[in-house]
């Protein structure tokens, strides 16, 4: 699964040929969760309120790029890296 961003120990990934609804995967300290493209956690748990807030902040800053990567993934095209939070 391609890594599209990494920040503050959080790894963001997106699968190719994934199922709807559009989403991405986040991992933090071995904990995994799935988020929709609005930044809402839909499955799993990062076990850190701060990590969830950081993912949400990242989504707010990069929602267009995340949606574009979803379209690329569904077309089996190379995903683009997205800038991390600073």
N, CA, C and O atoms as a MOPAC input file, in Angstrom:
PM7 MOZYME 1SCF
protein

 N      0.85500 1    -1.17600 1     0.00000 1
 C      0.00000 1     0.00000 1     0.00000 1
 C      0.89500 1     1.23000 1     0.00000 1
 O      1.72000 1     1.39500 1     0.89800 1
 N      0.74200 1     2.08700 1    -0.98800 1
 C      1.62300 1     3.26400 1    -1.08800 1
 C      1.42000 1     4.26700 1     0.05800 1
 O      0.30000 1     4.59900 1     0.44600 1
 N      2.54000 1     4.71900 1     0.56600 1
 C      2.54300 1     5.77200 1     1.58200 1
 C      2.43700 1     7.10400 1     0.86100 1
 O      3.22700 1     7.39300 1    -0.03800 1
 N      1.45700 1     7.92000 1     1.25500 1
 C      1.29900 1     9.21200 1     0.59100 1
 C      1.75000 1    10.37400 1     1.46200 1
 O      1.99000 1    11.47000 1     0.95500 1
 N      1.86900 1    10.14700 1     2.77700 1
 C      2.36000 1    11.20600 1     3.66000 1
 C      2.79000 1    10.59300 1     4.99300 1
 O      2.37000 1     9.49800 1     5.36800 1
 N      3.64300 1    11.34300 1     5.69300 1
 C      4.11700 1    10.92200 1     7.01500 1
 C      4.42700 1    12.18100 1     7.82100 1
 O      5.13500 1    13.07300 1     7.35500 1
 N      3.88700 1    12.23800 1     9.03100 1
 C      4.13500 1    13.39800 1     9.88800 1
 C      3.90000 1    13.02400 1    11.34100 1
 O      2.95700 1    12.29800 1    11.65600 1
 N      4.74000 1    13.51000 1    12.20900 1
 C      4.62500 1    13.29800 1    13.65700 1
 C      4.39000 1    11.83000 1    14.02500 1
 O      3.63400 1    11.52800 1    14.94800 1
 N      5.04100 1    10.92800 1    13.29600 1
 C      4.90000 1     9.50200 1    13.56600 1
 C      3.65000 1     8.86500 1    12.98600 1
 O      3.41000 1     7.67600 1    13.19800 1
 N      2.85200 1     9.63000 1    12.26200 1
 C      1.62900 1     9.12700 1    11.62700 1
 C      1.95200 1     8.81600 1    10.16400 1
 O      2.53000 1     9.64200 1     9.45700 1
 N      1.57300 1     7.62400 1     9.72400 1
 C      1.78200 1     7.21900 1     8.33500 1
 C      0.42000 1     7.16100 1     7.65500 1
 O     -0.51000 1     6.52700 1     8.15300 1
 N      0.31800 1     7.83200 1     6.50800 1
 C     -0.92500 1     7.85400 1     5.73600 1
 C     -0.69400 1     7.03400 1     4.46600 1
 O      0.27300 1     7.25300 1     3.73600 1
 N     -1.60300 1     6.08400 1     4.22000 1
 C     -1.49000 1     5.21700 1     3.04700 1
 C     -2.83300 1     5.14100 1     2.32400 1
 O     -3.89400 1     5.40200 1     2.89100 1
 N     -2.73700 1     4.76600 1     1.03100 1
 C     -3.94100 1     4.55400 1     0.24200 1
 C     -3.69700 1     3.33900 1    -0.65300 1
 O     -2.64800 1     3.22800 1    -1.28700 1
 N     -4.66800 1     2.43600 1    -0.70100 1
 C     -4.57700 1     1.23200 1    -1.53200 1
 C     -4.99900 1     1.52400 1    -2.96600 1
 O     -5.78100 1     2.43600 1    -3.23300 1
 N     -4.45500 1     0.71700 1    -3.88600 1
 C     -4.97400 1     0.68400 1    -5.25800 1
 C     -6.16600 1    -0.26000 1    -5.28200 1
 O     -6.26100 1    -1.16800 1    -4.45600 1
 N     -7.08200 1    -0.04300 1    -6.23500 1
 C     -8.25800 1    -0.90300 1    -6.40200 1
 C     -9.00600 1    -1.12100 1    -5.09300 1
 O     -9.42000 1    -2.24100 1    -4.79300 1
 N     -9.17800 1    -0.08100 1    -4.33000 1
 C     -9.86700 1    -0.14600 1    -3.04400 1
 C    -11.37100 1     0.00100 1    -3.26700 1
 O    -11.80600 1     0.45200 1    -4.32600 1
 N    -12.14300 1    -0.37500 1    -2.28600 1
 C    -13.60000 1    -0.30800 1    -2.34900 1
 C    -14.08800 1     1.08600 1    -1.94400 1
 O    -13.38500 1     1.83300 1    -1.26400 1
 N    -15.30000 1     1.41300 1    -2.37400 1
 C    -15.95900 1     2.64300 1    -1.93900 1
 C    -16.52700 1     2.42900 1    -0.54800 1
 O    -16.72700 1     1.27400 1    -0.17000 1
 N    -16.79300 1     3.43800 1     0.22200 1
 C    -16.61200 1     4.85700 1    -0.06800 1
 C    -15.13600 1     5.24400 1    -0.02700 1
 O    -14.31700 1     4.53100 1     0.55400 1
 N    -14.80000 1     6.38200 1    -0.64800 1
 C    -13.41100 1     6.85100 1    -0.66400 1
 C    -12.85100 1     6.99700 1     0.75400 1
 O    -13.52700 1     7.50300 1     1.65000 1
 N    -11.61500 1     6.54900 1     0.94100 1
 C    -11.00500 1     6.59200 1     2.26100 1
 C     -9.48900 1     6.42300 1     2.16000 1
 O     -8.95000 1     6.14000 1     1.09000 1
 N     -8.81900 1     6.60200 1     3.29100 1
 C     -7.39100 1     6.33400 1     3.39700 1
 C     -7.13000 1     5.67800 1     4.73900 1
 O     -7.98800 1     5.66500 1     5.62200 1
 N     -5.94200 1     5.14000 1     4.87600 1
 C     -5.55600 1     4.42500 1     6.08900 1
 C     -4.48800 1     5.22100 1     6.82300 1
 O     -3.60100 1     5.80100 1     6.19800 1
 N     -4.57300 1     5.24900 1     8.13600 1
 C     -3.57000 1     5.92800 1     8.96600 1
 C     -3.06300 1     4.94500 1    10.01300 1
 O     -3.80700 1     4.10600 1    10.52000 1
 N     -1.77600 1     5.07300 1    10.32000 1
 C     -1.17000 1     4.23100 1    11.34800 1
 C     -0.35400 1     5.11400 1    12.27700 1
 O      0.36500 1     6.01200 1    11.83800 1
 N     -0.47900 1     4.84000 1    13.56200 1
 C      0.27800 1     5.58200 1    14.57300 1
 C      0.64400 1     4.62200 1    15.69400 1
 O     -0.23000 1     4.05800 1    16.35200 1
 N      1.92600 1     4.44200 1    15.90500 1
 C      2.44300 1     3.56500 1    16.96000 1
 C      1.80300 1     2.18000 1    16.92500 1
 O      1.43800 1     1.62900 1    17.96400 1
 N      1.67000 1     1.62500 1    15.72400 1
 C      1.12300 1     0.28500 1    15.55700 1
 C     -0.38800 1     0.20800 1    15.55700 1
 O     -0.94400 1    -0.85800 1    15.29500 1
 N     -1.06800 1     1.30100 1    15.84000 1
 C     -2.53200 1     1.35800 1    15.80900 1
 C     -2.97200 1     1.82800 1    14.43000 1
 O     -2.37900 1     2.73900 1    13.85200 1
 N     -4.01500 1     1.19900 1    13.91200 1
 C     -4.47000 1     1.50300 1    12.55300 1
 C     -5.91700 1     1.94900 1    12.54200 1
 O     -6.73500 1     1.48900 1    13.33900 1
 N     -6.21900 1     2.86100 1    11.61700 1
 C     -7.58400 1     3.35700 1    11.47200 1
 C     -7.83500 1     3.71300 1    10.01300 1
 O     -6.90300 1     3.94000 1     9.24100 1
 N     -9.09600 1     3.75600 1     9.66000 1
 C     -9.53500 1     4.16900 1     8.33000 1
 C    -10.29400 1     5.47900 1     8.49300 1
 O    -11.09700 1     5.63100 1     9.41300 1
 N    -10.03200 1     6.42300 1     7.59200 1
 C    -10.68000 1     7.73400 1     7.61500 1
 C    -11.35500 1     7.98800 1     6.28000 1
 O    -10.82600 1     7.60800 1     5.23500 1
 N    -12.51800 1     8.62700 1     6.30100 1
 C    -13.11000 1     9.07000 1     5.04500 1
 C    -12.37100 1    10.32700 1     4.58800 1
 O    -11.51700 1    10.84700 1     5.30600 1
 N    -12.69700 1    10.80400 1     3.41000 1
 C    -11.95000 1    11.93400 1     2.85600 1
 C    -12.28400 1    13.25800 1     3.52700 1
 O    -11.70200 1    14.28600 1     3.18000 1
 N    -13.21300 1    13.25200 1     4.48500 1
 C    -13.49400 1    14.43800 1     5.29500 1
 C    -12.72500 1    14.41700 1     6.60700 1
 O    -12.80700 1    15.35800 1     7.39600 1
 N    -11.97400 1    13.33600 1     6.84000 1
 C    -11.18500 1    13.23200 1     8.05300 1
 C    -11.90100 1    12.57700 1     9.22100 1
 O    -11.42500 1    12.64200 1    10.35400 1
 N    -13.04400 1    11.94500 1     8.95800 1
 C    -13.77900 1    11.24100 1    10.00800 1
 C    -13.28100 1     9.80100 1    10.09900 1
 O    -13.21400 1     9.10100 1     9.08900 1
 N    -12.93500 1     9.36500 1    11.29100 1
 C    -12.48000 1     7.99600 1    11.48100 1
 C    -13.68200 1     7.06600 1    11.37000 1
 O    -14.67400 1     7.24500 1    12.07600 1
 N    -13.59700 1     6.07300 1    10.48400 1
 C    -14.72700 1     5.18100 1    10.23900 1
 C    -14.48700 1     3.75800 1    10.71300 1
 O    -15.42700 1     2.97200 1    10.82800 1
 N    -13.23600 1     3.42300 1    10.98600 1
 C    -12.90900 1     2.05700 1    11.40200 1
 C    -11.57100 1     2.07600 1    12.13000 1
 O    -10.69400 1     2.87600 1    11.80600 1
 N    -11.41900 1     1.20200 1    13.10500 1
 C    -10.16900 1     1.11900 1    13.84300 1
 C    -10.03200 1     2.24600 1    14.84800 1
 O    -11.00400 1     2.92500 1    15.18000 1
 N     -8.80300 1     2.43800 1    15.33200 1
 C     -8.54600 1     3.49000 1    16.31400 1
 C     -7.05000 1     3.76500 1    16.36900 1
 O     -6.24600 1     2.83400 1    16.42700 1
 N     -6.68100 1     5.01500 1    16.35200 1
 C     -5.27100 1     5.38300 1    16.48900 1
 C     -4.84600 1     5.42500 1    17.94800 1
 O     -3.66300 1     5.58700 1    18.24700 1
 N     -5.80300 1     5.27900 1    18.85900 1
 C     -5.54400 1     5.26000 1    20.30500 1
 C     -4.84900 1     6.52400 1    20.79600 1
 O     -4.13500 1     6.49700 1    21.79800 1
 N     -5.05700 1     7.61000 1    20.10000 1
 C     -4.48800 1     8.89900 1    20.50500 1
 C     -5.37700 1    10.00700 1    19.96300 1
 O     -5.52500 1    10.15900 1    18.75000 1
 N     -5.96200 1    10.77600 1    20.86400 1
 C     -6.79300 1    11.90600 1    20.45000 1
 C     -5.96900 1    12.90800 1    19.64800 1
 O     -6.45100 1    13.47300 1    18.66700 1
 N     -4.72700 1    13.12400 1    20.06900 1
 C     -3.85100 1    14.06300 1    19.36200 1
 C     -3.58900 1    13.58800 1    17.94100 1
 O     -3.63900 1    14.39100 1    17.00900 1
 N     -3.31200 1    12.30100 1    17.75400 1
 C     -3.06300 1    11.76900 1    16.41200 1
 C     -4.29700 1    11.94800 1    15.53400 1
 O     -4.17400 1    12.33400 1    14.37100 1
 N     -5.48200 1    11.67300 1    16.07200 1
 C     -6.72300 1    11.86600 1    15.30000 1
 C     -6.89000 1    13.32600 1    14.90000 1
 O     -7.28300 1    13.61600 1    13.77000 1
 N     -6.59700 1    14.24600 1    15.81000 1
 C     -6.71800 1    15.67500 1    15.50700 1
 C     -5.72000 1    16.08600 1    14.42300 1
 O     -6.04200 1    16.89100 1    13.54900 1
 N     -4.51400 1    15.53100 1    14.48400 1
 C     -3.50200 1    15.85300 1    13.47400 1
 C     -3.90700 1    15.33500 1    12.09800 1
 O     -3.70400 1    16.01500 1    11.09300 1
 N     -4.47600 1    14.14200 1    12.05000 1
 C     -4.96700 1    13.61500 1    10.77100 1
 C     -6.05600 1    14.52200 1    10.23900 1
 O     -6.06700 1    14.84200 1     9.05100 1
 N     -6.96600 1    14.93800 1    11.09300 1
 C     -8.05800 1    15.82500 1    10.66500 1
 C     -7.51200 1    17.16200 1    10.14100 1
 O     -7.99100 1    17.67800 1     9.13100 1
 N     -6.52500 1    17.70800 1    10.82000 1
 C     -5.90500 1    18.96300 1    10.37900 1
 C     -5.24700 1    18.77900 1     9.01300 1
 O     -5.35900 1    19.64400 1     8.14500 1
 N     -4.56000 1    17.65100 1     8.82500 1
 C     -3.90800 1    17.35100 1     7.54700 1
 C     -4.95400 1    17.26500 1     6.43200 1
 O     -4.74300 1    17.79400 1     5.34100 1
 N     -6.08000 1    16.59900 1     6.70400 1
 C     -7.16000 1    16.49000 1     5.71800 1
 C     -7.70100 1    17.87100 1     5.36600 1
 O     -7.92500 1    18.16700 1     4.19300 1
 N     -7.91100 1    18.71200 1     6.36500 1
 C     -8.42500 1    20.06000 1     6.10900 1
 C     -7.50800 1    20.84300 1     5.17000 1
 O     -7.97900 1    21.62900 1     4.34800 1
 N     -6.21000 1    20.62700 1     5.29500 1
 C     -5.24100 1    21.33800 1     4.45800 1
 C     -5.08900 1    20.74200 1     3.06100 1
 O     -4.72100 1    21.45100 1     2.12400 1
 N     -5.36900 1    19.45300 1     2.91200 1
 C     -5.02800 1    18.75500 1     1.66500 1
 C     -6.19100 1    17.97000 1     1.06100 1
 O     -5.96400 1    17.00000 1     0.33800 1
 N     -7.41800 1    18.36500 1     1.34000 1
 C     -8.56800 1    17.57400 1     0.89600 1
 C     -8.62000 1    17.37100 1    -0.61800 1
 O     -8.96700 1    16.28600 1    -1.08400 1
 N     -8.28400 1    18.38700 1    -1.37200 1
 C     -8.29000 1    18.25300 1    -2.83100 1
 C     -7.25500 1    17.25400 1    -3.32100 1
 O     -7.53000 1    16.45900 1    -4.21900 1
 N     -6.07600 1    17.29300 1    -2.73800 1
 C     -5.01500 1    16.36100 1    -3.12800 1
 C     -5.35500 1    14.92800 1    -2.72900 1
 O     -5.03500 1    13.98600 1    -3.45400 1
 N     -5.99600 1    14.76500 1    -1.58800 1
 C     -6.39300 1    13.43300 1    -1.13200 1
 C     -7.43100 1    12.85800 1    -2.09500 1
 O     -7.33100 1    11.69700 1    -2.49200 1
 N     -8.42300 1    13.66100 1    -2.46900 1
 C     -9.45300 1    13.21900 1    -3.40700 1
 C     -8.83000 1    12.88400 1    -4.76600 1
 O     -9.21700 1    11.90800 1    -5.40900 1
 N     -7.88000 1    13.68600 1    -5.19000 1
 C     -7.19500 1    13.41100 1    -6.45900 1
 C     -6.44400 1    12.07600 1    -6.38500 1
 O     -6.46200 1    11.30300 1    -7.34300 1
 N     -5.79800 1    11.80900 1    -5.27300 1
 C     -5.10300 1    10.53200 1    -5.12100 1
 C     -6.08200 1     9.36500 1    -5.13900 1
 O     -5.76300 1     8.30800 1    -5.68300 1
 N     -7.27100 1     9.53500 1    -4.55200 1
 C     -8.27200 1     8.47100 1    -4.59900 1
 C     -8.61700 1     8.14200 1    -6.04900 1
 O     -8.69300 1     6.97200 1    -6.42300 1
 N     -8.82600 1     9.17600 1    -6.86300 1
 C     -9.14200 1     8.95800 1    -8.28300 1
 C     -7.98800 1     8.26300 1    -8.99900 1
 O     -8.21100 1     7.37700 1    -9.82400 1
 N     -6.76200 1     8.66000 1    -8.68800 1
 C     -5.59600 1     8.00300 1    -9.28600 1
 C     -5.54400 1     6.53000 1    -8.88000 1
 O     -5.28900 1     5.66100 1    -9.71400 1
 N     -5.78300 1     6.25400 1    -7.61100 1
 C     -5.74800 1     4.87500 1    -7.12300 1
 C     -6.81100 1     4.02900 1    -7.81200 1
 O     -6.55200 1     2.88100 1    -8.17400 1
 N     -8.00600 1     4.58700 1    -7.99500 1
 C     -9.07800 1     3.83900 1    -8.63900 1
 C     -8.79000 1     3.58200 1   -10.11400 1
 O     -9.34200 1     2.65400 1   -10.70700 1
 N     -7.92200 1     4.40700 1   -10.70600 1
 C     -7.51600 1     4.23200 1   -12.10300 1
 C     -6.20200 1     3.45900 1   -12.20500 1
 O     -5.64100 1     3.31600 1   -13.29200 1
 N     -5.72000 1     2.96200 1   -11.07100 1
 C     -4.47200 1     2.20200 1   -11.00300 1
 C     -3.28400 1     3.00600 1   -11.52400 1
 O     -2.40400 1     2.47700 1   -12.20400 1
 N     -3.28000 1     4.29600 1   -11.19000 1
 C     -2.18800 1     5.19000 1   -11.57900 1
 C     -1.35400 1     5.52700 1   -10.35300 1
 O     -1.80900 1     5.37000 1    -9.22000 1
 N     -0.15100 1     5.98400 1   -10.58200 1
 C      0.76800 1     6.30000 1    -9.49400 1
 C      0.21300 1     7.42300 1    -8.61400 1
 O     -0.24800 1     8.45200 1    -9.10900 1
 N      0.26900 1     7.20200 1    -7.30400 1
 C     -0.21200 1     8.21000 1    -6.35700 1
 C      0.86300 1     9.26200 1    -6.12300 1
 O      2.05700 1     9.00300 1    -6.27300 1
 N      0.41300 1    10.44400 1    -5.75600 1
 C      1.31800 1    11.55500 1    -5.50300 1
 C      1.53000 1    11.71300 1    -4.00000 1
 O      0.60400 1    11.53100 1    -3.20900 1
 N      2.75000 1    12.05100 1    -3.62000 1
 C      3.04000 1    12.36400 1    -2.21800 1
 C      2.31700 1    13.65300 1    -1.85800 1
 O      2.18000 1    14.55400 1    -2.68500 1
 N      1.85900 1    13.72900 1    -0.62000 1
 C      1.18400 1    14.92700 1    -0.11700 1
 C      2.01500 1    15.46200 1     1.03600 1
 O      2.46600 1    14.70800 1     1.89800 1
 N      2.20900 1    16.76200 1     1.03800 1
 C      3.03400 1    17.38300 1     2.07600 1
 C      2.53600 1    17.03200 1     3.47000 1
 O      1.33100 1    16.94900 1     3.70800 1
 N      3.46800 1    16.82900 1     4.38100 1
 C      3.08600 1    16.55200 1     5.76400 1
 C      2.71800 1    17.84000 1     6.49900 1
 O      2.89600 1    18.93900 1     5.97400 1
 N      2.20900 1    17.69100 1     7.70700 1
 C      2.04800 1    18.86000 1     8.57500 1
 C      3.42300 1    19.29200 1     9.02700 1
 O      4.32200 1    18.46800 1     9.19000 1
 N      3.58000 1    20.56500 1     9.22500 1
 C      4.87600 1    21.08800 1     9.73200 1
 C      4.81800 1    21.28000 1    11.21900 1
 O      5.80000 1    21.70800 1    11.82500 1

